[in-house]
């Protein structure tokens, strides 16, 4: 396969209370993606855990892991070796961070990035459990290409994708856990969720891999809709809202070269006028 082409897959699944059943479902998806030629397979946020952040009074101790030796590391390392692929996953790091990781086909931990932006609100009480990340937006080489591994809520912040774009990141992978808004019944954020990432991929000249979970946990209905898009805003693969799915798409990196030549946004920035972005945040900004 040309070095300008990379096959990337993702596995969209619900969480199962039975850990063996949950891992079996993920394993099935990983093998299916590998069989379709995927060289990298991406898994959801808090890959082996329930989304325990629906409440602010949960004892998180059972879900905290060592990134190199914990349950997620052992499972993903074994699966990467068995399937012969690089796998990205996510876990609750013992140090207090929501952390994305990658293991290569030899089963070796080769990348980690701590979630930078931490949400708060009904059914999304992550601020009770996770600290904002301190990873400084690292770029990792996976399967010979430049990857960023932010997580879920990071997808709403254009500053993050811009930084990754300036660091010449080729692919952004977002392990995700997002669904309904309990304080706004009937409100559906899924269209905005997808549009904002696709738009940031266009602006940062990156491919986007967004892998969400499905199912209902403690009254929170996750809306799946995992997808892969290219730097021109085209959806290369799309999963349904409420069914398990395995997606595989071919990333053609020559598209980045073309888009970057036609619209060289990074070279046309005026950073000396962006001082407003560096001012301390206002706690009541945008609130009524």
MARTIGU-978420 format. One record per residue (C-alpha): residue in one letter; residue number from 0; y, z negated, x negated. Coordinates in Angstrom, 2 decimals. Last residue first. Layout:
N
  resn  resi       py       pz       px
     A   NUM        Y        Z        X
...
***
This chain:
288
  resn  resi       py       pz       px
     X   287    33.84   -31.17    27.94
     X   286    32.17   -30.63    24.57
     X   285    32.81   -27.64    22.31
     X   284    33.74   -29.72    19.28
     X   283    33.36   -33.42    20.03
     X   282    32.02   -34.49    16.63
     X   281    34.46   -32.33    14.70
     X   280    32.85   -30.95    11.55
     X   279    34.47   -31.52     8.17
     X   278    36.40   -28.45     6.93
     X   277    34.48   -25.90     4.87
     X   276    34.29   -23.18     7.53
     X   275    38.05   -23.28     8.01
     X   274    38.46   -22.24     4.37
     X   273    37.10   -18.76     5.17
     X   272    40.08   -16.66     4.06
     X   271    39.19   -16.67     0.34
     X   270    35.72   -15.49     1.35
     X   269    36.92   -12.00     2.39
     X   268    33.59   -10.19     2.86
     X   267    33.25    -6.47     2.19
     X   266    30.52    -6.60    -0.47
     X   265    28.20    -8.69     1.70
     X   264    28.81    -6.40     4.68
     X   263    27.55    -3.27     2.93
     X   262    27.01    -1.27     6.16
     X   261    25.59     2.18     5.36
     X   260    24.17     1.24     1.96
     X   259    22.78    -2.11     3.13
     X   258    21.20    -0.45     6.17
     X   257    19.51     2.19     4.02
     X   256    18.25    -0.25     1.38
     X   255    17.05    -2.67     4.03
     X   254    15.20     0.12     5.81
     X   253    13.45     0.95     2.52
     X   252    11.87    -2.48     2.93
     X   251     9.43    -1.22     5.56
     X   250     7.91    -4.30     7.19
     X   249     4.67    -3.45     8.98
     X   248     3.97    -5.68    11.93
     X   247     1.15    -7.99    12.99
     X   246     1.27   -10.20    16.08
     X   245    -1.44   -12.60    17.25
     X   244    -0.85   -14.06    20.69
     X   243    -1.57   -17.08    22.86
     X   242    -0.02   -16.78    26.31
     X   241     3.09   -18.24    27.92
     X   240     6.15   -16.24    26.95
     X   239     4.51   -13.03    25.74
     X   238     4.58   -11.93    22.08
     X   237     6.81    -9.19    20.63
     X   236     6.35    -6.85    17.67
     X   235     8.69    -4.52    15.75
     X   234    11.83    -5.46    17.67
     X   233    14.62    -3.26    16.30
     X   232    17.80    -4.96    15.16
     X   231    18.55    -2.73    12.20
     X   230    17.45    -5.40     9.73
     X   229    13.94    -5.44    11.29
     X   228    12.47    -7.68    13.96
     X   227     9.30    -9.77    14.41
     X   226     8.72   -11.77    17.57
     X   225     7.52   -15.00    19.17
     X   224     8.17   -15.09    22.93
     X   223     6.68   -18.60    23.22
     X   222     8.53   -20.36    26.03
     X   221     7.72   -24.02    25.49
     X   220     7.62   -26.11    28.66
     X   219     8.76   -29.69    28.01
     X   218     7.27   -32.12    30.53
     X   217     5.50   -34.27    27.93
     X   216     4.08   -31.16    26.25
     X   215     3.72   -27.86    28.13
     X   214     2.23   -24.75    26.53
     X   213     3.52   -22.24    23.99
     X   212     4.61   -22.44    20.35
     X   211     7.25   -20.34    18.61
     X   210     6.97   -17.99    15.62
     X   209    10.13   -16.14    14.62
     X   208     9.78   -13.56    11.83
     X   207    13.11   -11.91    11.03
     X   206    13.68    -9.02     8.60
     X   205    16.89    -9.33     6.64
     X   204    20.16    -7.44     6.24
     X   203    22.29   -10.59     6.72
     X   202    24.34    -9.19     9.62
     X   201    21.41    -7.36    11.23
     X   200    19.04   -10.29    10.76
     X   199    21.74   -12.52    12.22
     X   198    21.88   -10.32    15.30
     X   197    18.09   -10.45    15.76
     X   196    18.23   -14.23    15.39
     X   195    21.01   -14.65    17.96
     X   194    19.38   -12.21    20.37
     X   193    16.06   -14.04    20.42
     X   192    17.45   -17.48    21.21
     X   191    19.99   -15.98    23.62
     X   190    17.23   -14.33    25.68
     X   189    15.06   -17.50    25.52
     X   188    17.80   -19.93    26.60
     X   187    16.68   -20.01    30.23
     X   186    18.59   -22.30    32.58
     X   185    16.58   -23.02    35.73
     X   184    16.94   -26.77    35.38
     X   183    19.88   -27.70    33.13
     X   182    19.32   -31.26    31.85
     X   181    15.64   -30.51    31.16
     X   180    16.47   -27.47    28.97
     X   179    13.32   -25.37    28.57
     X   178    11.47   -24.33    25.43
     X   177    11.68   -24.46    21.68
     X   176     9.29   -25.28    18.84
     X   175     9.83   -22.89    15.91
     X   174     8.64   -21.73    12.50
     X   173    11.47   -19.41    11.44
     X   172    10.63   -16.90     8.71
     X   171    13.53   -15.03     7.09
     X   170    12.61   -11.88     5.15
     X   169    14.44    -9.93     2.43
     X   168    16.61   -12.65     0.91
     X   167    19.31   -11.20    -1.31
     X   166    20.96   -14.58    -2.01
     X   165    23.99   -13.37    -0.05
     X   164    21.67   -12.78     2.90
     X   163    20.31   -16.31     2.65
     X   162    23.84   -17.67     2.69
     X   161    24.69   -15.49     5.69
     X   160    21.55   -16.66     7.51
     X   159    22.62   -20.27     7.06
     X   158    26.26   -19.75     8.01
     X   157    25.15   -17.97    11.17
     X   156    23.75   -21.22    12.61
     X   155    21.47   -20.91    15.66
     X   154    18.32   -20.12    13.66
     X   153    18.52   -23.45    11.81
     X   152    17.28   -25.00    15.06
     X   151    13.79   -23.59    14.35
     X   150    13.08   -23.90    10.62
     X   149    14.31   -22.20     7.44
     X   148    11.78   -20.50     5.17
     X   147    13.55   -17.77     3.19
     X   146    11.48   -15.01     1.63
     X   145    11.99   -12.61    -1.27
     X   144     9.05   -10.25    -1.76
     X   143     6.06    -9.97    -4.14
     X   142     3.51   -11.45    -1.76
     X   141     5.77   -14.48    -1.34
     X   140     8.66   -15.06    -3.76
     X   139    10.75   -17.95    -2.49
     X   138    14.48   -18.15    -1.80
     X   137    15.91   -21.66    -1.58
     X   136    18.56   -22.65     0.97
     X   135    19.94   -25.73    -0.83
     X   134    16.80   -27.83    -0.16
     X   133    18.59   -30.96     1.04
     X   132    17.49   -30.98     4.66
     X   131    19.05   -32.98     7.46
     X   130    16.97   -36.14     8.10
     X   129    14.24   -36.14    10.71
     X   128    12.96   -38.72    13.20
     X   127    15.66   -39.97    15.57
     X   126    17.70   -36.77    15.06
     X   125    14.73   -34.81    16.41
     X   124    15.32   -36.05    19.94
     X   123    14.75   -32.66    21.59
     X   122    13.49   -33.67    25.07
     X   121    17.07   -34.49    26.14
     X   120    19.42   -33.99    23.22
     X   119    19.61   -33.86    19.45
     X   118    19.00   -31.00    17.05
     X   117    18.66   -31.24    13.24
     X   116    20.11   -28.51    11.02
     X   115    18.76   -28.16     7.47
     X   114    15.00   -27.99     7.87
     X   113    13.45   -28.71     4.46
     X   112    12.05   -25.80     2.45
     X   111     8.73   -25.62     0.62
     X   110     7.04   -22.94    -1.46
     X   109     4.01   -22.20    -3.65
     X   108     1.34   -24.64    -2.49
     X   107    -1.87   -23.17    -3.89
     X   106    -4.76   -22.03    -1.69
     X   105    -5.59   -19.04    -3.90
     X   104    -4.27   -16.73    -1.17
     X   103    -0.85   -18.39    -1.37
     X   102     0.30   -21.53     0.43
     X   101     3.72   -21.72     2.08
     X   100     5.63   -24.71     3.41
     X    99     8.27   -25.50     6.03
     X    98     9.50   -29.08     6.16
     X    97    10.85   -31.37     8.87
     X    96    12.07   -34.16     6.60
     X    95    11.60   -37.91     6.44
     X    94    10.12   -38.40     2.95
     X    93     6.68   -38.37     4.55
     X    92     7.11   -34.68     5.43
     X    91     6.66   -33.76     9.07
     X    90     4.94   -30.37     8.89
     X    89     5.35   -26.59     8.99
     X    88     3.31   -23.51     8.11
     X    87     3.48   -20.31     6.06
     X    86     0.22   -18.64     5.02
     X    85    -0.49   -16.24     2.14
     X    84    -3.67   -14.27     2.72
     X    83    -7.28   -14.09     1.51
     X    82    -8.73   -15.33     4.80
     X    81   -10.83   -18.11     3.22
     X    80    -8.32   -18.98     0.51
     X    79    -5.39   -19.11     2.91
     X    78    -7.49   -21.01     5.45
     X    77    -8.46   -23.70     2.95
     X    76    -4.86   -24.16     1.80
     X    75    -3.62   -24.20     5.40
     X    74    -6.06   -26.89     6.50
     X    73    -5.68   -29.12     3.45
     X    72    -1.90   -28.79     3.37
     X    71    -1.63   -29.48     7.09
     X    70    -3.86   -32.55     6.84
     X    69    -1.96   -34.04     3.87
     X    68    -2.38   -33.27     0.15
     X    67     0.56   -31.12    -0.97
     X    66     3.18   -31.76     1.72
     X    65     2.26   -35.42     2.09
     X    64     2.23   -36.11     5.79
     X    63     3.94   -37.97     8.62
     X    62     2.40   -37.41    12.06
     X    61     0.62   -40.74    12.46
     X    60     3.80   -42.60    11.43
     X    59     6.02   -41.07    14.11
     X    58     5.95   -44.11    16.42
     X    57     7.59   -42.60    19.50
     X    56    10.75   -44.14    20.95
     X    55    13.13   -41.16    20.97
     X    54    11.02   -39.02    23.27
     X    53    10.44   -35.24    23.40
     X    52    10.32   -35.45    19.59
     X    51     6.50   -35.70    19.58
     X    50     6.08   -31.91    19.50
     X    49     2.35   -32.30    19.01
     X    48     1.22   -31.93    15.43
     X    47    -0.87   -29.38    13.50
     X    46     1.83   -26.76    12.95
     X    45     4.94   -28.89    13.19
     X    44     6.79   -25.57    13.67
     X    43     4.53   -22.58    14.32
     X    42     2.39   -20.49    11.95
     X    41     3.10   -17.40     9.81
     X    40     0.53   -15.05     8.28
     X    39     1.29   -13.10     5.09
     X    38    -0.78   -10.17     3.80
     X    37    -1.54    -8.92     7.31
     X    36    -4.10    -6.12     7.30
     X    35    -5.35    -6.22    10.87
     X    34    -8.32    -8.33     9.75
     X    33    -5.84   -10.79     8.24
     X    32    -4.12   -11.15    11.62
     X    31    -7.44   -11.80    13.36
     X    30    -8.49   -14.29    10.66
     X    29    -5.24   -16.20    11.09
     X    28    -5.55   -16.16    14.88
     X    27    -9.09   -17.53    14.81
     X    26    -8.01   -20.20    12.33
     X    25    -5.18   -21.27    14.64
     X    24    -7.59   -21.61    17.54
     X    23   -10.12   -23.49    15.41
     X    22    -7.39   -25.82    14.14
     X    21    -6.43   -26.78    17.68
     X    20   -10.04   -27.25    18.77
     X    19   -10.72   -29.47    15.77
     X    18    -7.57   -31.49    16.39
     X    17    -8.39   -32.17    20.07
     X    16    -4.99   -32.81    21.65
     X    15    -4.37   -29.06    21.59
     X    14    -1.02   -27.54    20.71
     X    13    -0.30   -24.11    22.14
     X    12    -0.52   -20.95    20.05
     X    11     1.46   -18.03    18.65
     X    10    -0.02   -16.73    15.39
     X     9     2.12   -14.56    13.13
     X     8     1.50   -11.53    10.95
     X     7     3.27    -9.71     8.13
     X     6     2.28    -6.37     6.61
     X     5     4.43    -5.43     3.64
     X     4     5.71    -1.96     2.74
     X     3     8.16    -1.07    -0.04
     X     2     5.56    -2.00    -2.67
     X     1     3.51     0.87    -1.25
     X     0     0.00     0.00     0.00
***
